[in-house]
């Protein structure tokens, strides 16, 4: 299927590894020009080089890197100084730490909301009107399956991402929908990423169980009996960005191997 994305420009955040990398890779393989953003310049450059090598030499599509912290005003300014107009924006930031809410101070909540709610909103604000003027735009927010099924130890993430979900529900159904701009959230379940491994390590330290034992237990609770891969997550993202997905907006799409057991 031709997704109709050849030559478009995408901003992909947290693109050096994990789910952000999966999205950047999938879009680049569809002929999209991709501006990859992440904090660590060395890891980001390696990720971009790997995508270029896999895609092959295609002079019509660029893969550009910008090593910045997208959660800061200065970082966002540097990104938009590199390029200001995008047809696709994939928001993504590292999840807040896990823990007991009794141990968190106001500053912990502010950091979580700033990174996982206010930063995506700032990126949307900076790009959505130009998308509407051109008659095409796709905004994808990588959130979490915890929005549908909250996890006690991820209270910071639950709260911040749920706030973004509520904002997107209204925005997606505003006038931009009639101007060719869609806004959707991708809710990943358990994917084989550094984030998941870090959560297992923290849980192992508290419980005394091994990381392998905890991972095996988690896999048993997933109907697919495995963790997802960044590549398949990226493929879902690419479809939502496609011309064929223009009638899908304001949705929270679970990509979790069937782990969420609700009917809705």
Order of alpha helices (4+ residues) and beta strands (2+ residues): beta-alpha-beta-alpha-beta-alpha-beta-alpha-alpha-beta-alpha-beta-alpha-alpha-alpha-beta
